[in-house]
Amino acid sequence: MKKTNLWYKAISKSFLLACAVIFVYLLLFIHLMRFEQQYDHANLFDGIYWILTTITTVGYGDILFSSTYGKIFSAIVMISGVPLVFGILFTLVITPWVETSIRLSTPRKASKKLSGHIIICGYNHLVETLVEELSENDIPYILIEEDQNLVVELLKRDINTIYGILSEEETLKNANISSARFFIANRSDEMNANIILTARNISDVNIIAMVEDRSNKKYLKYAGANRVVSPKELFGRFMGRKASDPFVSRLTGATEFFEGVSIVEFPIYPKSPLIGESMKSASIRSRTGATVIGMWKGGILSFNMGPDDYIRDNFVLLAIGSTEQLSKLKRLTQRPE
């Protein structure tokens, strides 16, 4: 409401400014017409007509100044018409109207038939891969995003998305949270806490929270999260297992988001055939079925991997997939097939 009031005030001020400028132009037009002794045009009607055709750069040429002062005045009116018309009209009228149209056409509710689904709050690279896995396994989901332009883009890519404020009850109800299977909070730690509190207030759904700072893990659990996933903590566990039992055959450390689909980190061992391969040439997806969504490089986790990024023996892959797919990738990271 406050934002709307500010917008109306801006519109009002701009409109009054435009009226004031046109009024000044009108007085100067009548004065210059009388100065040039064109008394037939020195009236209110012709003045408004000439000003409107000039500031919009139409200029029919039926009313012209012949004096130097008149021509200078005409040039000033034409030049000021660009910010006056296009600046005010497009910035404060047309653009907000287009944005409003997009907002009204952006879906805000999931289908009433949607149930047993995964609700994902917030989009990023990790979510993109997760959504891909969900689609391939025919697991229903709905993504909630607060950026309307991003919602439109995701819908074009056939990603089931609705628009809404993540910490509002109405948004979560619109995502059918009462019949959801899992709820994933994937924003900043502070935002996740608010989202979880809202979700827990209206539903007993199983909540998974992604945490950036592991010291905030307990607070997210206090807020109501059933499980809190910390990439840094997972990394520490993997390094500990690597030091104690580098060739353990069991698939350990998996974090199950939902039945049959987990996320795991895999250290690259010295004898792995992946060492020296680029992400493209490694063909991990076709060889194992698992999807690599991130990579630890020198203690830094990156989700922006390119096809030309090379795999080294001190890297750790973050992958998602089924137990069978992840087991194949585990063997591939340890020794030749």
GIWO-V457624 format. One record per residue. N is the residue number from 1. RES is the residue in one letter. PHI is phi as a letter, one per 40 degrees, with the letter a starting at -180 (999 if undefined). Layout:
n: (N | N)
res: (RES | RES)
phi: (PHI | PHI)
This chain:
n: (1 | 2 | 3 | 4 | 5 | 6 | 7 | 8 | 9 | 10 | 11 | 12 | 13 | 14 | 15 | 16 | 17 | 18 | 19 | 20 | 21 | 22 | 23 | 24 | 25 | 26 | 27 | 28 | 29 | 30 | 31 | 32 | 33 | 34 | 35 | 36 | 37 | 38 | 39 | 40 | 41 | 42 | 43 | 44 | 45 | 46 | 47 | 48 | 49 | 50 | 51 | 52 | 53 | 54 | 55 | 56 | 57 | 58 | 59 | 60 | 61 | 62 | 63 | 64 | 65 | 66 | 67 | 68 | 69 | 70 | 71 | 72 | 73 | 74 | 75 | 76 | 77 | 78 | 79 | 80 | 81 | 82 | 83 | 84 | 85 | 86 | 87 | 88 | 89 | 90 | 91 | 92 | 93 | 94 | 95 | 96 | 97 | 98 | 99 | 100 | 101 | 102 | 103 | 104 | 105 | 106 | 107 | 108 | 109 | 110 | 111 | 112 | 113 | 114 | 115 | 116 | 117 | 118 | 119 | 120 | 121 | 122 | 123 | 124 | 125 | 126 | 127 | 128 | 129 | 130 | 131 | 132 | 133 | 134 | 135 | 136 | 137 | 138 | 139 | 140 | 141 | 142 | 143 | 144 | 145 | 146 | 147 | 148 | 149 | 150 | 151 | 152 | 153 | 154 | 155 | 156 | 157 | 158 | 159 | 160 | 161 | 162 | 163 | 164 | 165 | 166 | 167 | 168 | 169 | 170 | 171 | 172 | 173 | 174 | 175 | 176 | 177 | 178 | 179 | 180 | 181 | 182 | 183 | 184 | 185 | 186 | 187 | 188 | 189 | 190 | 191 | 192 | 193 | 194 | 195 | 196 | 197 | 198 | 199 | 200 | 201 | 202 | 203 | 204 | 205 | 206 | 207 | 208 | 209 | 210 | 211 | 212 | 213 | 214 | 215 | 216 | 217 | 218 | 219 | 220 | 221 | 222 | 223 | 224 | 225 | 226 | 227 | 228 | 229 | 230 | 231 | 232 | 233 | 234 | 235 | 236 | 237 | 238 | 239 | 240 | 241 | 242 | 243 | 244 | 245 | 246 | 247 | 248 | 249 | 250 | 251 | 252 | 253 | 254 | 255 | 256 | 257 | 258 | 259 | 260 | 261 | 262 | 263 | 264 | 265 | 266 | 267 | 268 | 269 | 270 | 271 | 272 | 273 | 274 | 275 | 276 | 277 | 278 | 279 | 280 | 281 | 282 | 283 | 284 | 285 | 286 | 287 | 288 | 289 | 290 | 291 | 292 | 293 | 294 | 295 | 296 | 297 | 298 | 299 | 300 | 301 | 302 | 303 | 304 | 305 | 306 | 307 | 308 | 309 | 310 | 311 | 312 | 313 | 314 | 315 | 316 | 317 | 318 | 319 | 320 | 321 | 322 | 323 | 324 | 325 | 326 | 327 | 328 | 329 | 330 | 331 | 332 | 333 | 334 | 335 | 336 | 337)
res: (M | K | K | T | N | L | W | Y | K | A | I | S | K | S | F | L | L | A | C | A | V | I | F | V | Y | L | L | L | F | I | H | L | M | R | F | E | Q | Q | Y | D | H | A | N | L | F | D | G | I | Y | W | I | L | T | T | I | T | T | V | G | Y | G | D | I | L | F | S | S | T | Y | G | K | I | F | S | A | I | V | M | I | S | G | V | P | L | V | F | G | I | L | F | T | L | V | I | T | P | W | V | E | T | S | I | R | L | S | T | P | R | K | A | S | K | K | L | S | G | H | I | I | I | C | G | Y | N | H | L | V | E | T | L | V | E | E | L | S | E | N | D | I | P | Y | I | L | I | E | E | D | Q | N | L | V | V | E | L | L | K | R | D | I | N | T | I | Y | G | I | L | S | E | E | E | T | L | K | N | A | N | I | S | S | A | R | F | F | I | A | N | R | S | D | E | M | N | A | N | I | I | L | T | A | R | N | I | S | D | V | N | I | I | A | M | V | E | D | R | S | N | K | K | Y | L | K | Y | A | G | A | N | R | V | V | S | P | K | E | L | F | G | R | F | M | G | R | K | A | S | D | P | F | V | S | R | L | T | G | A | T | E | F | F | E | G | V | S | I | V | E | F | P | I | Y | P | K | S | P | L | I | G | E | S | M | K | S | A | S | I | R | S | R | T | G | A | T | V | I | G | M | W | K | G | G | I | L | S | F | N | M | G | P | D | D | Y | I | R | D | N | F | V | L | L | A | I | G | S | T | E | Q | L | S | K | L | K | R | L | T | Q | R | P | E)
phi: (999 | c | c | c | c | c | c | c | c | c | c | c | c | c | c | c | c | c | c | c | c | c | c | c | c | c | c | c | c | c | c | c | c | c | c | c | g | c | c | c | b | c | a | c | c | c | c | c | d | c | c | c | c | c | c | c | f | c | f | c | g | c | b | b | c | b | c | c | c | c | c | c | c | c | c | c | c | c | c | c | c | c | c | c | c | c | c | c | c | c | c | b | b | c | c | c | c | c | c | c | c | c | c | c | c | c | c | b | b | c | c | c | c | c | a | g | b | b | b | b | c | h | b | a | c | c | c | d | c | c | c | c | c | c | c | c | c | f | c | c | a | a | b | b | b | c | c | c | c | c | d | c | c | c | c | c | c | g | c | c | b | b | c | i | c | c | c | c | d | d | c | c | c | c | c | f | c | c | b | c | c | a | b | b | c | b | b | c | d | c | c | d | c | c | c | c | d | c | c | c | c | b | a | b | d | c | b | b | b | c | b | c | b | c | c | c | d | c | c | c | c | c | c | h | c | c | a | b | b | b | d | c | c | c | c | c | c | c | c | c | c | c | c | c | a | c | b | c | c | c | c | b | g | c | b | c | c | a | d | g | b | b | b | a | b | b | c | c | c | d | c | c | c | c | c | g | c | c | d | c | c | c | f | c | c | c | c | b | g | c | b | c | b | a | a | c | b | f | g | b | c | b | b | b | b | b | c | c | c | c | c | b | c | b | c | b | c | b | b | b | i | c | d | c | c | c | c | c | c | c | c | c | c | b | a | d | c)
